[in-house]
Amino acid sequence: MPHPKAHLAPRLCATVTAALLLTLTLSTDGLAARKGHGGKVKIQNIRSSSDESGAERDRRLYRECQGRPNSGACAGYTQKPPGGRR
């Protein structure tokens, strides 16, 4: 003999599933509406006045990496600099 409330389990499962799907649908619709409204935000990288330029960094690494293993920060900077300057 089946349990007297056995017919409630499928209904409960269907109700919970429907509620979850409805919540998920509403939350993704809200995200899409907000995303389209704001547009893209461009982040500008502002260099500090104390930052070194690329050429200055190259010169410093060639100077500091002489005689060191060609790995890590010194990778590619242990040989004679391009252009023959020293």
PDB file with SEQRES, HELIX, SHEET and CRYST1 records, atoms N, CA, C and O in Angstrom:
SEQRES   1 A   86  MET PRO HIS PRO LYS ALA HIS LEU ALA PRO ARG LEU CYS          
SEQRES   2 A   86  ALA THR VAL THR ALA ALA LEU LEU LEU THR LEU THR LEU          
SEQRES   3 A   86  SER THR ASP GLY LEU ALA ALA ARG LYS GLY HIS GLY GLY          
SEQRES   4 A   86  LYS VAL LYS ILE GLN ASN ILE ARG SER SER SER ASP GLU          
SEQRES   5 A   86  SER GLY ALA GLU ARG ASP ARG ARG LEU TYR ARG GLU CYS          
SEQRES   6 A   86  GLN GLY ARG PRO ASN SER GLY ALA CYS ALA GLY TYR THR          
SEQRES   7 A   86  GLN LYS PRO PRO GLY GLY ARG ARG                              
HELIX    1 AA1 LEU A    8  GLY A   38  1                                  31    
HELIX    2 AA2 GLY A   54  GLU A   64  1                                  11    
HELIX    3 AA3 GLY A   72  CYS A   74  5                                   3    
CRYST1    1.000    1.000    1.000  90.00  90.00  90.00 P 1           1          
ATOM      1  N   MET A   1       0.826  -1.158   0.000  1.00  0.00           N  
ATOM      2  CA  MET A   1       0.000   0.000   0.000  1.00  0.00           C  
ATOM      3  C   MET A   1       0.893   1.252   0.000  1.00  0.00           C  
ATOM      4  O   MET A   1       1.749   1.391   0.873  1.00  0.00           O  
ATOM      5  N   PRO A   2       0.702   2.170  -0.975  1.00  0.00           N  
ATOM      6  CA  PRO A   2       1.540   3.362  -1.048  1.00  0.00           C  
ATOM      7  C   PRO A   2       1.237   4.316   0.109  1.00  0.00           C  
ATOM      8  O   PRO A   2       0.165   4.298   0.713  1.00  0.00           O  
ATOM      9  N   HIS A   3       2.198   5.113   0.370  1.00  0.00           N  
ATOM     10  CA  HIS A   3       2.059   6.113   1.431  1.00  0.00           C  
ATOM     11  C   HIS A   3       0.958   7.103   1.039  1.00  0.00           C  
ATOM     12  O   HIS A   3       0.847   7.444  -0.139  1.00  0.00           O  
ATOM     13  N   PRO A   4       0.141   7.576   1.985  1.00  0.00           N  
ATOM     14  CA  PRO A   4      -0.984   8.445   1.636  1.00  0.00           C  
ATOM     15  C   PRO A   4      -0.554   9.783   1.016  1.00  0.00           C  
ATOM     16  O   PRO A   4      -1.330  10.379   0.270  1.00  0.00           O  
ATOM     17  N   LYS A   5       0.639  10.260   1.300  1.00  0.00           N  
ATOM     18  CA  LYS A   5       1.092  11.539   0.744  1.00  0.00           C  
ATOM     19  C   LYS A   5       2.137  11.355  -0.350  1.00  0.00           C  
ATOM     20  O   LYS A   5       2.863  12.294  -0.674  1.00  0.00           O  
ATOM     21  N   ALA A   6       2.221  10.160  -0.921  1.00  0.00           N  
ATOM     22  CA  ALA A   6       3.220   9.870  -1.944  1.00  0.00           C  
ATOM     23  C   ALA A   6       2.986  10.680  -3.209  1.00  0.00           C  
ATOM     24  O   ALA A   6       3.937  10.946  -3.944  1.00  0.00           O  
ATOM     25  N   HIS A   7       1.761  11.077  -3.483  1.00  0.00           N  
ATOM     26  CA  HIS A   7       1.467  11.843  -4.689  1.00  0.00           C  
ATOM     27  C   HIS A   7       1.978  13.289  -4.584  1.00  0.00           C  
ATOM     28  O   HIS A   7       2.005  13.994  -5.592  1.00  0.00           O  
ATOM     29  N   LEU A   8       2.375  13.739  -3.413  1.00  0.00           N  
ATOM     30  CA  LEU A   8       2.861  15.098  -3.235  1.00  0.00           C  
ATOM     31  C   LEU A   8       4.322  15.269  -3.661  1.00  0.00           C  
ATOM     32  O   LEU A   8       4.731  16.368  -4.035  1.00  0.00           O  
ATOM     33  N   ALA A   9       5.100  14.202  -3.606  1.00  0.00           N  
ATOM     34  CA  ALA A   9       6.524  14.297  -3.932  1.00  0.00           C  
ATOM     35  C   ALA A   9       6.772  14.767  -5.365  1.00  0.00           C  
ATOM     36  O   ALA A   9       7.573  15.681  -5.555  1.00  0.00           O  
ATOM     37  N   PRO A  10       6.125  14.190  -6.384  1.00  0.00           N  
ATOM     38  CA  PRO A  10       6.367  14.678  -7.751  1.00  0.00           C  
ATOM     39  C   PRO A  10       5.927  16.134  -7.934  1.00  0.00           C  
ATOM     40  O   PRO A  10       6.575  16.898  -8.649  1.00  0.00           O  
ATOM     41  N   ARG A  11       4.832  16.507  -7.290  1.00  0.00           N  
ATOM     42  CA  ARG A  11       4.350  17.885  -7.410  1.00  0.00           C  
ATOM     43  C   ARG A  11       5.336  18.857  -6.751  1.00  0.00           C  
ATOM     44  O   ARG A  11       5.622  19.929  -7.284  1.00  0.00           O  
ATOM     45  N   LEU A  12       5.839  18.467  -5.602  1.00  0.00           N  
ATOM     46  CA  LEU A  12       6.802  19.308  -4.908  1.00  0.00           C  
ATOM     47  C   LEU A  12       8.071  19.477  -5.742  1.00  0.00           C  
ATOM     48  O   LEU A  12       8.615  20.576  -5.851  1.00  0.00           O  
ATOM     49  N   CYS A  13       8.522  18.395  -6.314  1.00  0.00           N  
ATOM     50  CA  CYS A  13       9.731  18.426  -7.158  1.00  0.00           C  
ATOM     51  C   CYS A  13       9.508  19.331  -8.370  1.00  0.00           C  
ATOM     52  O   CYS A  13      10.380  20.125  -8.723  1.00  0.00           O  
ATOM     53  N   ALA A  14       8.347  19.211  -9.002  1.00  0.00           N  
ATOM     54  CA  ALA A  14       8.034  20.040 -10.166  1.00  0.00           C  
ATOM     55  C   ALA A  14       7.935  21.507  -9.770  1.00  0.00           C  
ATOM     56  O   ALA A  14       8.375  22.375 -10.524  1.00  0.00           O  
ATOM     57  N   THR A  15       7.372  21.799  -8.616  1.00  0.00           N  
ATOM     58  CA  THR A  15       7.233  23.176  -8.160  1.00  0.00           C  
ATOM     59  C   THR A  15       8.592  23.800  -7.862  1.00  0.00           C  
ATOM     60  O   THR A  15       8.856  24.940  -8.245  1.00  0.00           O  
ATOM     61  N   VAL A  16       9.447  23.052  -7.181  1.00  0.00           N  
ATOM     62  CA  VAL A  16      10.782  23.553  -6.858  1.00  0.00           C  
ATOM     63  C   VAL A  16      11.579  23.777  -8.137  1.00  0.00           C  
ATOM     64  O   VAL A  16      12.263  24.793  -8.261  1.00  0.00           O  
ATOM     65  N   THR A  17      11.505  22.857  -9.081  1.00  0.00           N  
ATOM     66  CA  THR A  17      12.226  22.996 -10.354  1.00  0.00           C  
ATOM     67  C   THR A  17      11.733  24.223 -11.114  1.00  0.00           C  
ATOM     68  O   THR A  17      12.538  24.982 -11.655  1.00  0.00           O  
ATOM     69  N   ALA A  18      10.437  24.421 -11.159  1.00  0.00           N  
ATOM     70  CA  ALA A  18       9.878  25.581 -11.863  1.00  0.00           C  
ATOM     71  C   ALA A  18      10.317  26.880 -11.194  1.00  0.00           C  
ATOM     72  O   ALA A  18      10.637  27.851 -11.879  1.00  0.00           O  
ATOM     73  N   ALA A  19      10.335  26.904  -9.878  1.00  0.00           N  
ATOM     74  CA  ALA A  19      10.754  28.105  -9.168  1.00  0.00           C  
ATOM     75  C   ALA A  19      12.223  28.418  -9.437  1.00  0.00           C  
ATOM     76  O   ALA A  19      12.588  29.577  -9.632  1.00  0.00           O  
ATOM     77  N   LEU A  20      13.065  27.384  -9.447  1.00  0.00           N  
ATOM     78  CA  LEU A  20      14.488  27.603  -9.735  1.00  0.00           C  
ATOM     79  C   LEU A  20      14.700  28.114 -11.152  1.00  0.00           C  
ATOM     80  O   LEU A  20      15.493  29.029 -11.372  1.00  0.00           O  
ATOM     81  N   LEU A  21      13.992  27.524 -12.116  1.00  0.00           N  
ATOM     82  CA  LEU A  21      14.131  27.975 -13.499  1.00  0.00           C  
ATOM     83  C   LEU A  21      13.646  29.406 -13.666  1.00  0.00           C  
ATOM     84  O   LEU A  21      14.260  30.187 -14.392  1.00  0.00           O  
ATOM     85  N   LEU A  22      12.567  29.752 -13.012  1.00  0.00           N  
ATOM     86  CA  LEU A  22      12.040  31.112 -13.089  1.00  0.00           C  
ATOM     87  C   LEU A  22      13.035  32.103 -12.485  1.00  0.00           C  
ATOM     88  O   LEU A  22      13.268  33.169 -13.056  1.00  0.00           O  
ATOM     89  N   THR A  23      13.615  31.765 -11.350  1.00  0.00           N  
ATOM     90  CA  THR A  23      14.597  32.632 -10.703  1.00  0.00           C  
ATOM     91  C   THR A  23      15.824  32.805 -11.583  1.00  0.00           C  
ATOM     92  O   THR A  23      16.339  33.913 -11.731  1.00  0.00           O  
ATOM     93  N   LEU A  24      16.289  31.713 -12.163  1.00  0.00           N  
ATOM     94  CA  LEU A  24      17.459  31.774 -13.028  1.00  0.00           C  
ATOM     95  C   LEU A  24      17.184  32.623 -14.257  1.00  0.00           C  
ATOM     96  O   LEU A  24      18.037  33.412 -14.663  1.00  0.00           O  
ATOM     97  N   THR A  25      16.018  32.479 -14.851  1.00  0.00           N  
ATOM     98  CA  THR A  25      15.665  33.257 -16.035  1.00  0.00           C  
ATOM     99  C   THR A  25      15.587  34.738 -15.709  1.00  0.00           C  
ATOM    100  O   THR A  25      16.085  35.568 -16.470  1.00  0.00           O  
ATOM    101  N   LEU A  26      14.971  35.076 -14.592  1.00  0.00           N  
ATOM    102  CA  LEU A  26      14.843  36.483 -14.218  1.00  0.00           C  
ATOM    103  C   LEU A  26      16.199  37.104 -13.908  1.00  0.00           C  
ATOM    104  O   LEU A  26      16.440  38.260 -14.255  1.00  0.00           O  
ATOM    105  N   SER A  27      17.079  36.360 -13.265  1.00  0.00           N  
ATOM    106  CA  SER A  27      18.382  36.924 -12.915  1.00  0.00           C  
ATOM    107  C   SER A  27      19.245  37.136 -14.155  1.00  0.00           C  
ATOM    108  O   SER A  27      19.972  38.127 -14.217  1.00  0.00           O  
ATOM    109  N   THR A  28      19.194  36.246 -15.142  1.00  0.00           N  
ATOM    110  CA  THR A  28      20.000  36.443 -16.348  1.00  0.00           C  
ATOM    111  C   THR A  28      19.418  37.546 -17.212  1.00  0.00           C  
ATOM    112  O   THR A  28      20.174  38.233 -17.898  1.00  0.00           O  
ATOM    113  N   ASP A  29      18.098  37.746 -17.208  1.00  0.00           N  
ATOM    114  CA  ASP A  29      17.511  38.854 -17.963  1.00  0.00           C  
ATOM    115  C   ASP A  29      17.951  40.183 -17.379  1.00  0.00           C  
ATOM    116  O   ASP A  29      18.228  41.126 -18.121  1.00  0.00           O  
ATOM    117  N   GLY A  30      18.017  40.267 -16.079  1.00  0.00           N  
ATOM    118  CA  GLY A  30      18.458  41.491 -15.427  1.00  0.00           C  
ATOM    119  C   GLY A  30      19.907  41.804 -15.747  1.00  0.00           C  
ATOM    120  O   GLY A  30      20.267  42.965 -15.938  1.00  0.00           O  
ATOM    121  N   LEU A  31      20.744  40.770 -15.806  1.00  0.00           N  
ATOM    122  CA  LEU A  31      22.149  40.979 -16.138  1.00  0.00           C  
ATOM    123  C   LEU A  31      22.303  41.472 -17.563  1.00  0.00           C  
ATOM    124  O   LEU A  31      23.110  42.362 -17.833  1.00  0.00           O  
ATOM    125  N   ALA A  32      21.534  40.900 -18.474  1.00  0.00           N  
ATOM    126  CA  ALA A  32      21.626  41.304 -19.874  1.00  0.00           C  
ATOM    127  C   ALA A  32      21.173  42.754 -20.038  1.00  0.00           C  
ATOM    128  O   ALA A  32      21.756  43.501 -20.824  1.00  0.00           O  
ATOM    129  N   ALA A  33      20.145  43.151 -19.307  1.00  0.00           N  
ATOM    130  CA  ALA A  33      19.659  44.524 -19.416  1.00  0.00           C  
ATOM    131  C   ALA A  33      20.698  45.498 -18.876  1.00  0.00           C  
ATOM    132  O   ALA A  33      20.930  46.547 -19.476  1.00  0.00           O  
ATOM    133  N   ARG A  34      21.318  45.170 -17.764  1.00  0.00           N  
ATOM    134  CA  ARG A  34      22.323  46.056 -17.192  1.00  0.00           C  
ATOM    135  C   ARG A  34      23.570  46.114 -18.052  1.00  0.00           C  
ATOM    136  O   ARG A  34      24.179  47.174 -18.195  1.00  0.00           O  
ATOM    137  N   LYS A  35      23.954  44.984 -18.626  1.00  0.00           N  
ATOM    138  CA  LYS A  35      25.169  44.929 -19.426  1.00  0.00           C  
ATOM    139  C   LYS A  35      25.028  45.788 -20.681  1.00  0.00           C  
ATOM    140  O   LYS A  35      25.960  46.502 -21.049  1.00  0.00           O  
ATOM    141  N   GLY A  36      23.885  45.725 -21.331  1.00  0.00           N  
ATOM    142  CA  GLY A  36      23.667  46.499 -22.547  1.00  0.00           C  
ATOM    143  C   GLY A  36      23.550  47.985 -22.256  1.00  0.00           C  
ATOM    144  O   GLY A  36      23.861  48.808 -23.117  1.00  0.00           O  
ATOM    145  N   HIS A  37      23.116  48.335 -21.082  1.00  0.00           N  
ATOM    146  CA  HIS A  37      22.892  49.736 -20.750  1.00  0.00           C  
ATOM    147  C   HIS A  37      24.202  50.483 -20.509  1.00  0.00           C  
ATOM    148  O   HIS A  37      24.368  51.612 -20.970  1.00  0.00           O  
ATOM    149  N   GLY A  38      25.117  49.863 -19.800  1.00  0.00           N  
ATOM    150  CA  GLY A  38      26.329  50.568 -19.397  1.00  0.00           C  
ATOM    151  C   GLY A  38      27.373  50.696 -20.485  1.00  0.00           C  
ATOM    152  O   GLY A  38      28.131  51.666 -20.480  1.00  0.00           O  
ATOM    153  N   GLY A  39      27.445  49.780 -21.398  1.00  0.00           N  
ATOM    154  CA  GLY A  39      28.493  49.816 -22.410  1.00  0.00           C  
ATOM    155  C   GLY A  39      29.826  49.378 -21.839  1.00  0.00           C  
ATOM    156  O   GLY A  39      29.908  48.897 -20.709  1.00  0.00           O  
ATOM    157  N   LYS A  40      30.862  49.550 -22.631  1.00  0.00           N  
ATOM    158  CA  LYS A  40      32.191  49.136 -22.196  1.00  0.00           C  
ATOM    159  C   LYS A  40      32.879  50.259 -21.435  1.00  0.00           C  
ATOM    160  O   LYS A  40      32.691  51.441 -21.722  1.00  0.00           O  
ATOM    161  N   VAL A  41      33.670  49.860 -20.472  1.00  0.00           N  
ATOM    162  CA  VAL A  41      34.450  50.813 -19.704  1.00  0.00           C  
ATOM    163  C   VAL A  41      35.906  50.635 -20.094  1.00  0.00           C  
ATOM    164  O   VAL A  41      36.460  49.544 -19.970  1.00  0.00           O  
ATOM    165  N   LYS A  42      36.520  51.705 -20.563  1.00  0.00           N  
ATOM    166  CA  LYS A  42      37.915  51.631 -20.965  1.00  0.00           C  
ATOM    167  C   LYS A  42      38.781  52.096 -19.803  1.00  0.00           C  
ATOM    168  O   LYS A  42      38.585  53.185 -19.263  1.00  0.00           O  
ATOM    169  N   ILE A  43      39.727  51.269 -19.433  1.00  0.00           N  
ATOM    170  CA  ILE A  43      40.633  51.588 -18.343  1.00  0.00           C  
ATOM    171  C   ILE A  43      41.933  52.097 -18.943  1.00  0.00           C  
ATOM    172  O   ILE A  43      42.564  51.415 -19.751  1.00  0.00           O  
ATOM    173  N   GLN A  44      42.323  53.280 -18.549  1.00  0.00           N  
ATOM    174  CA  GLN A  44      43.565  53.858 -19.048  1.00  0.00           C  
ATOM    175  C   GLN A  44      44.672  53.620 -18.025  1.00  0.00           C  
ATOM    176  O   GLN A  44      44.509  53.900 -16.837  1.00  0.00           O  
ATOM    177  N   ASN A  45      45.782  53.106 -18.497  1.00  0.00           N  
ATOM    178  CA  ASN A  45      46.934  52.913 -17.630  1.00  0.00           C  
ATOM    179  C   ASN A  45      47.765  54.185 -17.635  1.00  0.00           C  
ATOM    180  O   ASN A  45      48.325  54.574 -18.660  1.00  0.00           O  
ATOM    181  N   ILE A  46      47.837  54.817 -16.491  1.00  0.00           N  
ATOM    182  CA  ILE A  46      48.603  56.052 -16.363  1.00  0.00           C  
ATOM    183  C   ILE A  46      49.948  55.705 -15.736  1.00  0.00           C  
ATOM    184  O   ILE A  46      50.021  55.156 -14.637  1.00  0.00           O  
ATOM    185  N   ARG A  47      51.001  56.036 -16.459  1.00  0.00           N  
ATOM    186  CA  ARG A  47      52.346  55.727 -15.967  1.00  0.00           C  
ATOM    187  C   ARG A  47      52.774  56.746 -14.932  1.00  0.00           C  
ATOM    188  O   ARG A  47      52.501  57.941 -15.049  1.00  0.00           O  
ATOM    189  N   SER A  48      53.439  56.249 -13.933  1.00  0.00           N  
ATOM    190  CA  SER A  48      53.976  57.129 -12.909  1.00  0.00           C  
ATOM    191  C   SER A  48      55.174  57.878 -13.473  1.00  0.00           C  
ATOM    192  O   SER A  48      55.839  57.391 -14.387  1.00  0.00           O  
ATOM    193  N   SER A  49      55.449  59.046 -12.938  1.00  0.00           N  
ATOM    194  CA  SER A  49      56.596  59.817 -13.418  1.00  0.00           C  
ATOM    195  C   SER A  49      57.917  59.128 -13.078  1.00  0.00           C  
ATOM    196  O   SER A  49      58.946  59.422 -13.686  1.00  0.00           O  
ATOM    197  N   SER A  50      57.889  58.209 -12.105  1.00  0.00           N  
ATOM    198  CA  SER A  50      59.116  57.515 -11.728  1.00  0.00           C  
ATOM    199  C   SER A  50      59.323  56.224 -12.519  1.00  0.00           C  
ATOM    200  O   SER A  50      60.357  55.572 -12.369  1.00  0.00           O  
ATOM    201  N   ASP A  51      58.351  55.843 -13.362  1.00  0.00           N  
ATOM    202  CA  ASP A  51      58.516  54.632 -14.181  1.00  0.00           C  
ATOM    203  C   ASP A  51      59.605  54.849 -15.219  1.00  0.00           C  
ATOM    204  O   ASP A  51      59.786  55.948 -15.742  1.00  0.00           O  
ATOM    205  N   GLU A  52      60.326  53.766 -15.503  1.00  0.00           N  
ATOM    206  CA  GLU A  52      61.353  53.854 -16.536  1.00  0.00           C  
ATOM    207  C   GLU A  52      60.749  53.478 -17.883  1.00  0.00           C  
ATOM    208  O   GLU A  52      59.795  52.703 -17.949  1.00  0.00           O  
ATOM    209  N   SER A  53      61.300  54.019 -18.935  1.00  0.00           N  
ATOM    210  CA  SER A  53      60.817  53.695 -20.277  1.00  0.00           C  
ATOM    211  C   SER A  53      61.352  52.319 -20.675  1.00  0.00           C  
ATOM    212  O   SER A  53      62.185  51.733 -19.984  1.00  0.00           O  
ATOM    213  N   GLY A  54      60.855  51.826 -21.798  1.00  0.00           N  
ATOM    214  CA  GLY A  54      61.318  50.522 -22.269  1.00  0.00           C  
ATOM    215  C   GLY A  54      62.799  50.502 -22.586  1.00  0.00           C  
ATOM    216  O   GLY A  54      63.493  49.532 -22.280  1.00  0.00           O  
ATOM    217  N   ALA A  55      63.290  51.583 -23.208  1.00  0.00           N  
ATOM    218  CA  ALA A  55      64.715  51.658 -23.540  1.00  0.00           C  
ATOM    219  C   ALA A  55      65.570  51.731 -22.273  1.00  0.00           C  
ATOM    220  O   ALA A  55      66.636  51.121 -22.194  1.00  0.00           O  
ATOM    221  N   GLU A  56      65.087  52.486 -21.285  1.00  0.00           N  
ATOM    222  CA  GLU A  56      65.826  52.582 -20.022  1.00  0.00           C  
ATOM    223  C   GLU A  56      65.865  51.229 -19.312  1.00  0.00           C  
ATOM    224  O   GLU A  56      66.878  50.861 -18.717  1.00  0.00           O  
ATOM    225  N   ARG A  57      64.773  50.508 -19.377  1.00  0.00           N  
ATOM    226  CA  ARG A  57      64.721  49.176 -18.746  1.00  0.00           C  
ATOM    227  C   ARG A  57      65.694  48.226 -19.445  1.00  0.00           C  
ATOM    228  O   ARG A  57      66.410  47.471 -18.786  1.00  0.00           O  
ATOM    229  N   ASP A  58      65.719  48.265 -20.788  1.00  0.00           N  
ATOM    230  CA  ASP A  58      66.651  47.408 -21.527  1.00  0.00           C  
ATOM    231  C   ASP A  58      68.101  47.703 -21.143  1.00  0.00           C  
ATOM    232  O   ASP A  58      68.878  46.785 -20.882  1.00  0.00           O  
ATOM    233  N   ARG A  59      68.459  48.980 -21.109  1.00  0.00           N  
ATOM    234  CA  ARG A  59      69.834  49.342 -20.744  1.00  0.00           C  
ATOM    235  C   ARG A  59      70.176  48.872 -19.337  1.00  0.00           C  
ATOM    236  O   ARG A  59      71.271  48.363 -19.097  1.00  0.00           O  
ATOM    237  N   ARG A  60      69.232  49.042 -18.398  1.00  0.00           N  
ATOM    238  CA  ARG A  60      69.488  48.622 -17.017  1.00  0.00           C  
ATOM    239  C   ARG A  60      69.661  47.113 -16.923  1.00  0.00           C  
ATOM    240  O   ARG A  60      70.559  46.636 -16.229  1.00  0.00           O  
ATOM    241  N   LEU A  61      68.800  46.346 -17.621  1.00  0.00           N  
ATOM    242  CA  LEU A  61      68.913  44.888 -17.549  1.00  0.00           C  
ATOM    243  C   LEU A  61      70.196  44.385 -18.195  1.00  0.00           C  
ATOM    244  O   LEU A  61      70.809  43.450 -17.680  1.00  0.00           O  
ATOM    245  N   TYR A  62      70.625  44.987 -19.324  1.00  0.00           N  
ATOM    246  CA  TYR A  62      71.897  44.589 -19.924  1.00  0.00           C  
ATOM    247  C   TYR A  62      73.048  44.853 -18.961  1.00  0.00           C  
ATOM    248  O   TYR A  62      73.968  44.044 -18.842  1.00  0.00           O  
ATOM    249  N   ARG A  63      72.988  45.985 -18.280  1.00  0.00           N  
ATOM    250  CA  ARG A  63      74.040  46.342 -17.332  1.00  0.00           C  
ATOM    251  C   ARG A  63      74.026  45.411 -16.117  1.00  0.00           C  
ATOM    252  O   ARG A  63      75.083  44.949 -15.687  1.00  0.00           O  
ATOM    253  N   GLU A  64      72.856  45.132 -15.563  1.00  0.00           N  
ATOM    254  CA  GLU A  64      72.766  44.345 -14.335  1.00  0.00           C  
ATOM    255  C   GLU A  64      72.928  42.841 -14.554  1.00  0.00           C  
ATOM    256  O   GLU A  64      73.295  42.126 -13.622  1.00  0.00           O  
ATOM    257  N   CYS A  65      72.663  42.352 -15.754  1.00  0.00           N  
ATOM    258  CA  CYS A  65      72.652  40.905 -15.978  1.00  0.00           C  
ATOM    259  C   CYS A  65      73.954  40.363 -16.559  1.00  0.00           C  
ATOM    260  O   CYS A  65      74.012  39.187 -16.917  1.00  0.00           O  
ATOM    261  N   GLN A  66      74.999  41.183 -16.664  1.00  0.00           N  
ATOM    262  CA  GLN A  66      76.270  40.687 -17.198  1.00  0.00           C  
ATOM    263  C   GLN A  66      76.832  39.610 -16.279  1.00  0.00           C  
ATOM    264  O   GLN A  66      76.963  39.818 -15.072  1.00  0.00           O  
ATOM    265  N   GLY A  67      77.161  38.467 -16.851  1.00  0.00           N  
ATOM    266  CA  GLY A  67      77.756  37.372 -16.096  1.00  0.00           C  
ATOM    267  C   GLY A  67      76.763  36.547 -15.296  1.00  0.00           C  
ATOM    268  O   GLY A  67      77.174  35.692 -14.512  1.00  0.00           O  
ATOM    269  N   ARG A  68      75.493  36.774 -15.469  1.00  0.00           N  
ATOM    270  CA  ARG A  68      74.477  36.003 -14.738  1.00  0.00           C  
ATOM    271  C   ARG A  68      73.877  34.947 -15.645  1.00  0.00           C  
ATOM    272  O   ARG A  68      74.022  35.016 -16.865  1.00  0.00           O  
ATOM    273  N   PRO A  69      73.196  33.960 -15.050  1.00  0.00           N  
ATOM    274  CA  PRO A  69      72.532  32.943 -15.869  1.00  0.00           C  
ATOM    275  C   PRO A  69      71.437  33.574 -16.730  1.00  0.00           C  
ATOM    276  O   PRO A  69      70.785  34.535 -16.322  1.00  0.00           O  
ATOM    277  N   ASN A  70      71.250  33.024 -17.910  1.00  0.00           N  
ATOM    278  CA  ASN A  70      70.261  33.546 -18.848  1.00  0.00           C  
ATOM    279  C   ASN A  70      68.884  32.980 -18.492  1.00  0.00           C  
ATOM    280  O   ASN A  70      68.336  32.159 -19.228  1.00  0.00           O  
ATOM    281  N   SER A  71      68.334  33.422 -17.366  1.00  0.00           N  
ATOM    282  CA  SER A  71      67.016  32.953 -16.942  1.00  0.00           C  
ATOM    283  C   SER A  71      66.356  34.018 -16.081  1.00  0.00           C  
ATOM    284  O   SER A  71      67.004  34.974 -15.654  1.00  0.00           O  
ATOM    285  N   GLY A  72      65.072  33.848 -15.830  1.00  0.00           N  
ATOM    286  CA  GLY A  72      64.336  34.791 -15.006  1.00  0.00           C  
ATOM    287  C   GLY A  72      64.282  36.158 -15.657  1.00  0.00           C  
ATOM    288  O   GLY A  72      64.023  36.266 -16.856  1.00  0.00           O  
ATOM    289  N   ALA A  73      64.523  37.203 -14.883  1.00  0.00           N  
ATOM    290  CA  ALA A  73      64.470  38.560 -15.411  1.00  0.00           C  
ATOM    291  C   ALA A  73      65.609  38.813 -16.390  1.00  0.00           C  
ATOM    292  O   ALA A  73      65.502  39.702 -17.235  1.00  0.00           O  
ATOM    293  N   CYS A  74      66.701  38.053 -16.296  1.00  0.00           N  
ATOM    294  CA  CYS A  74      67.856  38.267 -17.172  1.00  0.00           C  
ATOM    295  C   CYS A  74      67.752  37.505 -18.494  1.00  0.00           C  
ATOM    296  O   CYS A  74      68.675  37.574 -19.305  1.00  0.00           O  
ATOM    297  N   ALA A  75      66.670  36.791 -18.730  1.00  0.00           N  
ATOM    298  CA  ALA A  75      66.541  36.017 -19.969  1.00  0.00           C  
ATOM    299  C   ALA A  75      66.640  36.954 -21.172  1.00  0.00           C  
ATOM    300  O   ALA A  75      65.814  37.852 -21.338  1.00  0.00           O  
ATOM    301  N   GLY A  76      67.639  36.742 -21.995  1.00  0.00           N  
ATOM    302  CA  GLY A  76      67.841  37.538 -23.197  1.00  0.00           C  
ATOM    303  C   GLY A  76      68.700  38.771 -22.980  1.00  0.00           C  
ATOM    304  O   GLY A  76      68.975  39.491 -23.939  1.00  0.00           O  
ATOM    305  N   TYR A  77      69.130  39.038 -21.764  1.00  0.00           N  
ATOM    306  CA  TYR A  77      69.909  40.249 -21.473  1.00  0.00           C  
ATOM    307  C   TYR A  77      71.339  39.943 -21.050  1.00  0.00           C  
ATOM    308  O   TYR A  77      72.039  40.842 -20.584  1.00  0.00           O  
ATOM    309  N   THR A  78      71.793  38.707 -21.197  1.00  0.00           N  
ATOM    310  CA  THR A  78      73.136  38.372 -20.738  1.00  0.00           C  
ATOM    311  C   THR A  78      74.177  38.510 -21.841  1.00  0.00           C  
ATOM    312  O   THR A  78      75.375  38.465 -21.562  1.00  0.00           O  
ATOM    313  N   GLN A  79      73.746  38.678 -23.084  1.00  0.00           N  
ATOM    314  CA  GLN A  79      74.667  38.810 -24.204  1.00  0.00           C  
ATOM    315  C   GLN A  79      74.880  40.288 -24.514  1.00  0.00           C  
ATOM    316  O   GLN A  79      74.297  41.164 -23.876  1.00  0.00           O  
ATOM    317  N   LYS A  80      75.715  40.540 -25.492  1.00  0.00           N  
ATOM    318  CA  LYS A  80      75.996  41.907 -25.938  1.00  0.00           C  
ATOM    319  C   LYS A  80      74.709  42.540 -26.462  1.00  0.00           C  
ATOM    320  O   LYS A  80      73.983  41.894 -27.218  1.00  0.00           O  
ATOM    321  N   PRO A  81      74.404  43.772 -26.087  1.00  0.00           N  
ATOM    322  CA  PRO A  81      73.158  44.400 -26.541  1.00  0.00           C  
ATOM    323  C   PRO A  81      73.129  44.575 -28.047  1.00  0.00           C  
ATOM    324  O   PRO A  81      74.179  44.705 -28.676  1.00  0.00           O  
ATOM    325  N   PRO A  82      71.927  44.583 -28.640  1.00  0.00           N  
ATOM    326  CA  PRO A  82      71.836  44.774 -30.079  1.00  0.00           C  
ATOM    327  C   PRO A  82      72.343  46.166 -30.459  1.00  0.00           C  
ATOM    328  O   PRO A  82      72.160  47.133 -29.719  1.00  0.00           O  
ATOM    329  N   GLY A  83      72.970  46.247 -31.602  1.00  0.00           N  
ATOM    330  CA  GLY A  83      73.523  47.519 -32.049  1.00  0.00           C  
ATOM    331  C   GLY A  83      74.982  47.689 -31.641  1.00  0.00           C  
ATOM    332  O   GLY A  83      75.616  48.668 -32.035  1.00  0.00           O  
ATOM    333  N   GLY A  84      75.522  46.770 -30.872  1.00  0.00           N  
ATOM    334  CA  GLY A  84      76.924  46.798 -30.518  1.00  0.00           C  
ATOM    335  C   GLY A  84      77.302  47.793 -29.440  1.00  0.00           C  
ATOM    336  O   GLY A  84      78.486  47.918 -29.127  1.00  0.00           O  
ATOM    337  N   ARG A  85      76.368  48.492 -28.871  1.00  0.00           N  
ATOM    338  CA  ARG A  85      76.748  49.464 -27.849  1.00  0.00           C  
ATOM    339  C   ARG A  85      76.986  48.747 -26.530  1.00  0.00           C  
ATOM    340  O   ARG A  85      76.373  47.716 -26.252  1.00  0.00           O  
ATOM    341  N   ARG A  86      77.853  49.283 -25.747  1.00  0.00           N  
ATOM    342  CA  ARG A  86      78.155  48.677 -24.459  1.00  0.00           C  
ATOM    343  C   ARG A  86      78.379  49.727 -23.444  1.00  0.00           C  
ATOM    344  O   ARG A  86      78.649  49.416 -22.284  1.00  0.00           O  
TER     345      ARG A  86                                                      
END                                                                             
